[in-house]
């Protein structure tokens, strides 16, 4: 068994954060670096394949499978396959997986096969909310997604505009921005005082053009279809009266927490994770709709949030200091299981 007094050497699947890195990863990187009991190691292919570490922690393994060209992607696939082989053969390296998404991405058969293999190797899974469904017996730890109050706290805020509906983040079809635009078209016909702003880089030129066409004849609409800096994101969110995230499917959403961290209420689809979040932070801050978002949902949510009397939602369970210590405990549990040759039961992904 490992010496409990020795810091665990833990390699993450992410490298040094950059300006465009998901803030969740950047803040986790900082929290782990400040946590006693672990030696925090950022990813490099050389260290991952040849170096010494006790625990490997996967985040979004699918990003390791794609390069900037077809040749690069083949090379990345081969390297990821070798890494999975090393983890599968080792009796002294524990594998931890954070369940960011419930389903596999849309990809080819070879990549999906490798992603399933990586998933099966997990000795322990970290889930970001208490409603993530995993098979019975799966070794897991709930570590709630941390807030963004400190991250965005240095940025100046905008004056909130009455009736402003905002949405932000990478614009992809599954995020339902087109449906939001259609709902706004009906809503603004009933209430011409409302307005709409969309911020974030579109995933394709076709989607961007489709959105421009949809809003061409609509009043009070601003499209900013480009990557938003932190300062621009804070201006968009705090300038809005309500943030609308009309995702077709939502499980773990950093955008929801970003809006709440900036003290703006959200409108989101009704599901188990969002019901739990509403109970945690205050139901007035998490408005929900059933089915597809429509004009009634937008206008009813606006009326509801105007009755909010508190200054901010309760995010006290989402401190990053707590997250660092909780990750360290999960890593030790995973290593104990690996050294005892206890294999995980069940899979987080069956698709």
C-alpha positions in Angstrom: 0.0 0.0 0.0 1.1 3.6 -0.6 2.5 5.7 2.3 -0.4 7.9 3.5 2.1 10.5 4.5 3.6 10.9 1.0 1.9 13.4 -1.3 0.2 11.8 -4.2 1.5 12.7 -7.6 -1.6 13.4 -9.7 -1.5 14.1 -13.4 -4.4 16.0 -14.9 -5.4 15.5 -18.6 -5.1 19.3 -19.1 -2.0 21.3 -19.7 -1.2 24.8 -18.5 -4.3 27.0 -18.8 -4.5 29.6 -21.5 -6.6 32.7 -21.9 -9.3 30.7 -23.8 -9.3 27.8 -21.3 -12.6 26.9 -19.6 -12.5 28.9 -16.3 -13.6 25.7 -14.5 -10.3 24.1 -15.5 -8.2 27.2 -14.6 -9.8 27.5 -11.2 -9.4 23.7 -10.6 -5.8 24.0 -11.6 -5.3 26.7 -9.0 -7.2 24.9 -6.3 -5.2 21.6 -6.8 -1.9 23.5 -6.8 -2.8 24.9 -3.4 -4.1 21.6 -1.9 -2.0 19.8 0.7 -1.4 16.1 0.2 -1.1 16.1 -3.6 1.6 17.0 -6.1 -0.3 18.7 -8.9 1.1 17.8 -12.4 -0.2 19.3 -15.6 -0.4 17.1 -18.7 2.4 16.4 -21.2 2.5 13.5 -23.5 6.1 12.5 -22.4 5.2 12.5 -18.7 1.8 10.8 -19.3 3.4 8.0 -21.2 6.8 7.6 -19.5 6.6 9.6 -16.2 5.8 8.5 -12.7 2.5 9.4 -11.1 0.0 7.7 -8.8 -3.3 9.0 -10.3 -4.3 10.1 -13.7 -7.4 12.4 -13.8 -9.4 12.5 -17.1 -11.5 15.6 -18.2 -13.1 15.4 -21.6 -10.9 12.7 -23.0 -12.3 13.3 -26.5 -10.3 16.4 -26.8 -7.1 14.3 -26.9 -8.3 12.6 -30.1 -8.4 15.5 -32.4 -5.5 17.4 -33.9 -5.2 20.4 -36.3 -5.1 18.1 -39.4 -6.0 14.5 -40.4 -2.4 13.4 -39.9 -2.2 15.1 -36.5 -5.5 13.5 -35.4 -4.2 10.0 -36.3 -1.1 10.7 -34.2 -3.2 11.9 -31.3 -5.4 8.8 -31.5 -2.3 6.6 -31.4 -0.9 8.4 -28.4 -4.2 8.3 -26.5 -4.4 4.6 -27.3 -0.9 4.0 -25.8 -1.9 6.0 -22.7 -5.0 3.9 -22.2 -2.9 0.8 -22.7 -0.5 2.0 -20.0 -3.3 2.7 -17.6 -4.9 -0.7 -18.3 -1.7 -2.6 -17.7 -0.5 -0.7 -14.6 -1.5 -2.0 -11.1 -0.2 1.1 -9.4 -1.8 4.0 -11.4 -5.3 4.9 -10.4 -7.6 6.5 -13.0 -10.2 9.1 -12.0 -12.8 10.5 -14.4 -14.9 13.6 -14.0 -18.3 13.0 -15.5 -18.7 16.3 -17.3 -21.1 14.9 -19.9 -23.5 11.9 -19.7 -23.2 10.9 -23.4 -20.4 10.2 -25.8 -19.7 12.8 -28.4 -20.7 12.4 -32.0 -17.6 10.8 -33.5 -16.4 7.9 -35.6 -16.5 4.3 -34.5 -12.7 4.0 -33.7 -12.8 7.1 -31.4 -15.9 5.9 -29.7 -14.4 2.5 -29.1 -11.3 4.2 -27.4 -13.5 6.5 -25.3 -15.5 3.6 -24.0 -12.2 1.8 -23.1 -11.0 4.9 -21.2 -14.3 5.1 -19.4 -14.1 1.5 -18.3 -10.7 2.0 -16.8 -11.9 4.6 -14.2 -11.4 3.4 -10.6 -13.3 6.4 -9.3 -15.7 9.0 -10.8 -16.2 12.6 -9.8 -19.7 14.0 -10.5 -20.5 17.7 -10.5 -24.0 17.5 -9.2 -26.0 15.2 -7.0 -28.4 14.0 -9.8 -25.8 12.5 -12.1 -27.0 8.9 -12.9 -24.4 6.2 -12.6 -24.8 2.4 -12.3 -25.3 1.0 -8.9 -22.0 0.3 -7.1 -19.9 2.8 -9.1 -17.2 4.4 -6.9 -17.9 8.1 -7.0 -17.6 11.4 -5.2 -19.9 14.4 -5.5 -17.9 17.6 -5.8 -20.2 20.5 -6.8 -19.0 22.7 -9.7 -17.4 25.7 -8.1 -18.7 29.3 -8.5 -17.1 32.1 -10.6 -17.5 35.0 -8.1 -13.8 35.4 -7.6 -13.0 34.8 -11.3 -15.2 37.5 -12.6 -15.1 39.8 -9.5 -12.3 42.0 -10.9 -14.3 42.9 -14.0 -16.5 46.1 -14.1 -20.2 45.4 -14.3 -22.8 47.0 -16.6 -26.0 48.7 -15.6 -28.9 46.2 -15.8 -31.3 47.0 -18.6 -34.9 46.4 -17.9 -36.3 43.8 -20.3 -32.9 42.7 -21.6 -32.8 39.0 -22.3 -29.2 37.6 -22.7 -27.6 34.4 -23.7 -23.9 33.6 -24.0 -21.3 30.9 -24.6 -20.2 28.9 -27.6 -23.2 29.0 -30.0 -24.0 25.4 -31.0 -27.2 23.9 -32.2 -27.8 21.8 -29.1 -27.8 25.0 -27.0 -31.1 26.0 -28.6 -30.2 29.6 -29.5 -32.4 29.4 -32.7 -35.4 28.4 -30.5 -34.7 31.3 -28.2 -34.7 33.7 -31.1 -38.0 32.3 -32.3 -39.5 32.6 -28.8 -38.2 36.2 -28.6 -39.9 37.1 -32.0 -43.3 36.1 -30.5 -42.5 37.8 -27.1 -41.4 41.2 -28.5 -44.5 41.3 -30.6 -46.4 41.3 -27.3 -44.0 43.4 -25.3 -42.0 45.8 -27.5 -40.0 47.0 -24.5 -37.9 43.9 -24.3 -34.6 43.4 -26.0 -32.2 40.5 -26.7 -28.4 40.0 -26.9 -26.5 36.9 -28.0 -22.8 36.6 -27.4 -20.4 33.8 -28.3 -18.6 32.2 -31.2 -20.8 30.2 -33.5 -19.7 26.6 -34.2 -20.1 27.1 -38.0 -20.6 29.8 -40.6 -23.9 28.2 -41.5 -25.3 28.5 -38.0 -24.1 32.1 -37.7 -25.7 33.0 -41.0 -29.0 31.3 -39.9 -29.1 33.4 -36.8 -28.4 36.6 -38.6 -31.3 35.7 -41.0 -33.7 35.0 -38.1 -33.0 38.3 -36.4 -32.8 40.5 -39.5 -36.3 41.9 -39.1 -36.6 41.7 -35.3 -36.3 44.9 -33.1 -33.8 45.4 -30.3 -31.5 42.5 -31.1 -27.7 42.5 -30.8 -25.6 39.6 -32.1 -22.0 39.3 -31.0 -21.0 36.0 -32.7 -17.4 35.9 -31.6 -15.4 34.7 -28.6 -16.2 36.8 -25.6 -13.4 38.0 -23.3 -14.1 37.8 -19.6 -14.8 41.6 -19.6 -17.2 41.3 -22.5 -19.0 38.3 -20.9 -19.4 40.2 -17.6 -20.8 43.2 -19.5 -23.3 41.0 -21.4 -24.5 39.1 -18.3 -24.7 42.0 -15.8 -26.4 44.2 -18.5 -29.2 41.7 -18.8 -32.2 41.3 -16.6 -32.5 37.6 -17.3 -30.1 35.1 -18.8 -31.8 32.5 -21.0 -30.1 29.2 -21.6 -32.5 27.3 -23.8 -30.4 24.1 -24.2 -32.0 21.1 -25.6 -30.1 19.1 -23.0 -28.5 20.4 -19.9 -26.7 18.5 -17.2 -23.6 20.4 -16.0 -23.6 24.0 -17.2 -20.8 26.4 -16.4 -22.9 29.1 -18.1 -25.6 28.8 -15.5 -23.1 29.2 -12.7 -21.4 32.1 -14.4 -24.7 34.0 -14.6 -25.6 33.2 -11.0 -22.1 34.1 -9.8 -22.7 37.5 -11.4 -26.0 37.8 -9.5 -28.3 37.4 -12.5 -31.2 35.0 -12.6 -31.5 32.3 -15.3 -34.2 30.7 -17.4 -33.4 27.0 -18.1 -35.1 23.8 -19.0 -36.8 21.9 -16.2 -34.9 18.7 -15.3 -33.5 17.1 -12.2 -30.1 19.0 -12.0 -31.8 22.3 -12.4 -34.5 21.5 -9.9 -31.8 20.6 -7.4 -29.9 23.8 -8.2 -33.0 25.9 -7.7 -33.5 24.3 -4.3 -29.9 25.0 -3.4 -29.5 28.6 -4.5 -33.0 29.9 -4.2 -35.9 29.1 -6.6 -36.4 32.7 -7.7 -32.9 32.7 -9.2 -33.5 29.6 -11.4 -36.6 30.0 -13.5 -37.6 26.9 -15.5 -39.7 26.1 -18.5 -41.2 22.8 -19.7 -40.8 21.5 -23.2 -39.5 24.1 -25.7 -38.9 27.7 -24.7 -41.6 30.0 -25.9 -42.8 33.6 -25.5 -44.9 32.7 -22.5 -41.9 31.3 -20.7 -39.8 34.4 -21.5 -42.4 36.9 -20.3 -43.4 34.9 -17.2 -39.8 34.5 -16.2 -39.2 38.2 -16.6 -42.2 39.0 -14.4 -41.0 36.5 -11.8 -37.4 37.8 -11.5 -38.7 41.3 -11.0 -40.0 40.1 -7.6 -36.6 39.0 -6.4 -35.7 40.8 -3.1 -32.3 39.2 -2.3 -29.0 40.6 -3.5 -27.5 37.4 -4.7 -28.1 33.6 -4.9 -26.7 31.3 -2.3 -23.5 29.7 -3.7 -22.0 28.8 -0.3 -21.7 25.1 -1.2 -19.5 25.9 -4.1 -16.2 27.2 -2.7 -13.0 26.2 -4.5 -11.1 25.6 -1.3 -13.5 22.8 -0.5 -13.1 21.4 -4.0 -9.4 21.0 -3.7 -9.6 19.0 -0.5 -12.5 16.9 -1.9 -10.4 16.0 -5.0 -7.5 14.9 -2.8 -9.7 12.6 -0.8 -11.1 11.1 -4.1 -7.6 10.5 -5.4 -6.6 8.6 -2.3 -9.8 6.5 -2.4 -9.1 5.7 -6.1 -5.5 4.6 -5.4 -6.6 2.5 -2.5 -9.0 0.7 -4.8 -6.4 0.2 -7.5 -3.8 -1.1 -5.1 -6.4 -3.5 -3.7 -7.2 -4.6 -7.2 -10.8 -3.5 -6.8 -12.2 -2.8 -10.3 -15.0 -0.3 -10.8 -18.5 -1.7 -11.3 -20.6 -0.3 -14.1 -19.9 2.3 -16.7 -20.7 6.0 -16.7 -21.3 5.9 -20.5 -23.2 3.2 -22.3 -23.9 4.9 -25.6 
